[in-house]
Amino acid sequence: MSFLEAIILGIVQGLTEFIPISSTAHLVFASRWTNIYNGNASQITATMAVIQLGTLAAVFVYFASDIWGIASAFIRDHFALVTGGSGRKFPGTGGIRPIWLSEEAWLGWLIIIGSIPIGTIGLIFKDFIEGEGTKNLWFISIMLIAIALLLAVAEFVGSQRKSLVNLGITDAIVVGLAQVLALMPGASRSGSTIMGGLFAGQSRETAARFSFLLSIPAITASGLLELKEAWEILPQESFMPLFVATFVSCVVGYLAIWFLMAFLKKRSTAIFIIYRLILGTVLLVLLWQGVISPTIS
């Protein structure tokens, strides 16, 4: 992988990881265009996962105060609960949150609960996810369209009333199960989780914020696991370009988060739905006409 290819992949990853248009789909396109590793599926998958660590860093930077508040409150409240040192109780939220946990500590539990489905399914189907089947453009184009339609339905039927302080276990389970769809190429982690949040009645901004916070455990586990494997299967000369790609994805990812959070405060996800529908349809037509190959050849 050259430095130019690394920069291209970093830009694509940073732009598409958080905007709900599927980073995997666009990285598959980019990997075909640049022909990195001569189309080796396992090497491409490892590269994608490692570059995701750059967008993870972007989440840590953008949500630094939120993450610090959640982590410190989680430790403080549970330490006080175990030792009986404070006996402090917090105003409840209609039975959604235990009164001995602050809002930040409860959000920590929701992130843990919501991360269980993708962690479990991801480990079980790890070999399939890393295989060539997940790079098939027939499957990617169908998922682009399917999630677009589901996101449109979620926009229509969701009450969009809940804020972060109103989230409960049901929200964590619904969004956590939706995040499992992100294991399917073309689905989009942010698209799937925002869709789940809207179905659960969350506001667009809340759904996006919870989506980004929920991505932290999954992206961390995936990236670190693949980093170990990448060290073994990638050519040694690729590590410096891989570092550059990761850094670029961090910078571009931060800007993408800022854009999406500002965008969803005032607008719906309609533009992303339309983009996904057009891209998925164009791909299906090109595949049907034999213009492009469904797999890397």
N, C-alpha and C positions, 0 to 999 in steps of 0.2 A: 504494500500500500504506500503510495507516494504522499507527499505533504499536501499536494493539491487535492488528491482524493480524500485525504483526511479532513481538510477544511470543508469540502463539499458535504461529507457525511456529518460533520459537526453542525453545520448550518441546518441541514435537513432535520437532524435529531432535535436540535434546540427549538426549531420552529414548530415541529409537529408533535412533540411529546405532550405538550399541554393544551394546544389547540386541538379540538376534537375532530381531527381528520385522519388519524392513524399514523403514528410514527413508523410502525413496522412496515406498513404498505409502502410508504415513501422511501424508507431505507432500502427495501427490496428493489424498488425502481432505481435508486441511486447506485446500489451495488451492481445491478445489471449494467447500468450505463457506464460506470467506471471499470467494471469487470475485475473487482478486487479479488485476490486469491483465486483467480480463474474460476469463480463460481462455486468454490468449495462451501457447502451449506453449513457445516459445523464451524468453520472459521468465520464465516459471515455472521452467524448467530452469536458467537463469542464476542466479536467486535461490536455488534449492536448493543449487547448487554453491558459491556465495559463503558461504551460511550454514554450510556444512560447514567453512569455515575456523575457525569458532568451536569446533567439536568437535575440530578438529586442534589448536587451542591447548590444549584440555583434555588431549589426549594428551601434549603437550609438558610441561605442568605436572605431571601425574600421574607420568609416566615420566621426569622430568627427569634423575634420577641414572643411569638405564639409558641414556638417549640420550647423555648426556655421556660415560659410560664407553665406549660403543660407538664414538662419534666419535673420542675421544682415542686409544683403543687402535688403531683402524683407521689413523689417521695415524701414530702412533708405530711400530707394527709394520711398516708398509710403508716408512716412511722408513728404519728400521733394516735392512730387507731389501734395499733399493736401495743404501744406502751401505755395508752390511756393517759397520756401526758396533757392533752388539751381539753378533751371533752367538747370540743367546739362543734357546733352544728351550723349548717348553712341553710338559707331559705330554700325550700323545696320548689320543684317545678311540676306540681300536679302528679307526683308519684313517678315521674320519669327518671329522676336522679336521686340516689340515696342522700339523705340530708347530712351525713357525715363526710361527704365528698364535695369539694368545691367544683365549680363549673369546669375549671381547667383539668382537675384530676379525673373527672368523669369523662371528659373528652379523650383523655389518654386511654381509658378503658374502652371507649367506643372504637378508637383506632386499633387497639389490640384485637377486639372482637371482629371488627370488619376485615382484618388481615388474615384471619384463620382460613376462610375458604380458598383464597388464591394460593396461600402457602401450601395447603394440603393438596389441592389439585395440581399445582405446579410441580411438586415433588413426585407425585404419582405418574404424571404424564411427561416428565422431563425429557426422556429420550425422543418422544414423538414431537414435542415442541421444538427441539433442536434439529429435527430432521428436515429433509428436502420437501416433505409434504406440506409443511407450514409456509413454504415460499411459493406455492402454486397460485397463479394469478386468477384462476377460476374461483378459488375459495376466497381470495382477498377481495375480488370485485363484488362477490355476493355479500360478504360481510360489510363492505362499505355501504351497500344499499340497505341491508337489513338493519344495521344500527341507525342509519339515517331515518328510516321509517319509524323505528321504535323511539328515537329521540323526538321526532315530530309528534308522536302520540303522547309522550311524556309532557311535552310543552303544552299540549291541548288539555290534558286531563288533570295535570298536577295543580294543586291549590296554591303552591309557591308562597306559603305563609311562614314556614318554619325558619328560625334563625339558629345559630350554633347552640344557644342556650336551651333550645327546645328539643334538641336531638336526644333520642333514646335508643334502646337496644334494637328496636325494629328498624330504625334508620341504619344502624351499623350493619345489621344482617342484610337488608335489602341492597345497600350500596356495596357491601362486601361480596355478595353473590354476583352483582353486576360487574364487579371488578374481575371476576373469573373470566368474563368474556374477553378481557384484554389479552388472555393467553392465545386467543385466536387472531391470526394476522388479518388486519383490515378492520378490526373492531374499534381500536383506540381505547387506551386506558382512561383518558379524561372523558372521552365521549360516552363510554359505558358507565362510568361512575357518576357523571353529571346526570345522565339519563336516569340512573337508579335514584339519585337524590331528588330529581323532579317527580318521579313516580311516588316517592315517599312524602311529598308535599313540601319539600324544601324550596326556598327562594333560589334563583339562579346563582346569586353571589355566594350563598351558603353552600349550595351543592358544589360549586367550583372550589371553594376554600376547603371543604371537607375532603373533596376529591384529591387535592394536592397534599394535604396532611396524611391522608390514607395511603398515598403512593410511597411514602417514605420507607416503611418496613419492606414492602414488596420490591421496590427498586434496589434498596440496599442489599437485601438477601440475594437477589438475582445477579446484581453487578459484582458483588464480592465472590459469589460462587463461580461465576464465569471468568472473573479475573484470575482465579487460580488455574482454571482449565485453559484460559487464553495463554498463560505463561508457558504451558506445555505444548499447545497445538499451533500457535501463531509463529511465523518466522521472527527471529530476533530483531531483524532490521525494521519490523513493523511497530515496535514499541514506542519509539519517539513520535512517529506520525499518529499513533493511537493516543498518545498523551495530548498532542495538538488538537485532535478531533474532540477529545473529552473537554479540553479547556474552551474550545469554540462553542461546544454545545452548552456549556455552563453560561457563558455570556449571552448567547442568543436565547437560551431557555429563560433566563431572568427577564429579558425584555418581553418574551412571549407571555410569561405569567402576568407581568404588569399590564400588558395589553388586554389579556382576556379578563382579568379582574375588573378593569375599568370598563371594558366593553359590556360585560354582563350586568353591570349596575343599571344600564339604561336600555339594553337591547336583548333580543332573544337569540337563540342559537340557529335561527333560520338560515343565515348565510352559510353556515357550516353544513347544515342539512342539504342545502341545494348543491354545494360543492361536492359533497360525498355522492349524491345521486348522479350528478353529471359525470364525475370521474369513474364511478362504478359502471355506469351504463356504457361509457366510451370504451372501457376495458373489455366489457362483455362483447361489444360489437367487434372490436379488433381481434379478440380471441376467436369469436365465431367465424370471422372472415379469414382467419389464419394469418393475419398480419404480424402478430406477435406470438411467441411460444408461451404456454402456460407455465413451463418450468425452465430452469436454467439449463442450457444445453452446452 
